[in-house]
Amino acid sequence: MKNKFSIITLSFLFIIILMESQQTFAQNTSSIKDVAAAVEQLRGAMISADSVTLDKLASPELSYGHSGGLMQNKQEFIHSFTSGASVFVSIELSDQTIQIVDNTAIVRHILTAATNDKGKGPGSVKISIILVWVKNQAGEWKLLARQAVKV
């Protein structure tokens, strides 16, 4: 009788663990889709210099690092687009991976872009980027950090 109880208990625990893992997988899949959508919104806002969307996506604590070593806060990041200092004509993202850890997302990709920065004229860039997104209490993904390195 004791063995029967143990088997039933173990079976019940196994079912609970399986259900929990499926729920976690579903949440991660949903989060990955939400983060991918936020990355795409960011890409579009960088091309169009959309200050409203950039402000909406960026965390107040944003730390934005360029491949040349320049570091910007949120206000400087947005101003670089609205002032014409950073002008992206097109941006292509490739080799993107997204990893979710609790309320944090780590995004890596290669950014290939055509640029036309003020005072520099047309150019191109290919950089490797890591983005750190944090899900706030309202359930919105906010860009907390970005660092680029030359490929």
N, C-alpha and C positions, 0 to 999 in steps of 0.2 A: 504494500500500500504506500509506503514511504517513497519508493522509486517512482511509482505512478504520479504521485504529487510533484516530485522533482521534475519529471519530464513535462508535466502540464505547466509548471511554473516556468521552466526554461523556454518552452514553446511560446508562452505568453510574453515573456521578456524579449524573445527574438522578434516577435511580431511588432512589439512596441518600438524596438530599435529600428527595424526596417521601415516602419511608418515615419519615424523621426528623420531618418536619412533621406527618404523620398521628399519630405517637406523641405528639408534643408537644400536638397538639390533643386527643387522647384523655385525656392526663394533665390538661390544663386543664379539660376537661369534667368529669372525675371530681372534681378539686379544687373546682370551682365548686359541684357538688352537695354535697360534704362541708362546704364553708363555709356554704352555704344551710341545711344541716341544723343546723350549730352555731348560726347566727343564730336559727333556730326554737327550739332548746333554750334559748338565752338568753332569748328572749321568754317562753317558758313558765315558766322559773325566776324571772324578774322578777315575773310575775303571782302565782306561788305562794310567793314568798319562800323558794325552795328553796336553802338555804345550801350544801348538798353539791354541787349542780349548778353554782351560781355559782362556787364554789371550784374545781371541776373545769375550768370553761371559761375562767376568768380567769388570765392570766399573773401570776406573782409581781411583775412589774414594771409592772402595770396602771396606766395614767394615764387616769382617767375624768372627763371634763369635762362639766359641766351647762350648759344654755343661759343660766343666770343668773350664770355665772362660777365657781361652786364647783368645785374640783378635789379628787378623791379618789384614794387608793391602793386596792389590792385589799381590805385589811381594812375600810377606811371604806365602800367600795362595798358589800360584803356586809352590813356592819352596818346600813347605811341601809335595807335591805330587812327584815332580821330584827328590827330595833327598831321598825318601823312608820313611820319617818321618810319613806320612799318606799313608797307603796302603789299598785300598779297594779291596778285592777279589770278592765280589759281593755286590750289593745294591738293595734292594727292597723298593719301595715307596708305601705307602697305605694311604687311607683316605685323598687323595689330594683334596684341594679346591683352586680355583683361583678366585680372585675378581679384576676387573678392575675399576680403578678410574682415569679418564682422561688418562694421559700417564704413570700411575703407576700400577703395578700389585702386589698384595699380594698373595703369595702362602703359603699354610700350608700343611704339610704332616707328616707322621710318616716314619722315615728311619730305616730300619732294615738291618744290614750289617754284613758280615764276613770281618774281618780285619787281617792284618799281618804287623803291624807297626815295623819299624826298632828298634831293641832293646827290643821289647815287645813280639814278636812272635804272633801266631794265637790268635784271639779273636773274640768277637762279640759285637755289639752295637745296642741299640734300643733307638732312640731319636726323640723328636718332634721338628720340624723345621719350622721357618717362613723365607721366602725369600721375598725380595723386589726387584722387577725388574722395570727399567725405560726405556721407549721407547725414543731413541735418535732422533736427527733431521734426521738421515738417515733411520729411521723406524726400527732400530734394537733394540731388547730387551737386556738390559745389567743388570747383577746382581749388584745391589747397596749395598745390605745388606743381611746378613744371621745371624740368631741366633738359636742355638740349646739348648734344655733343656732335661735333663734326664726324661724318662717316668717312 
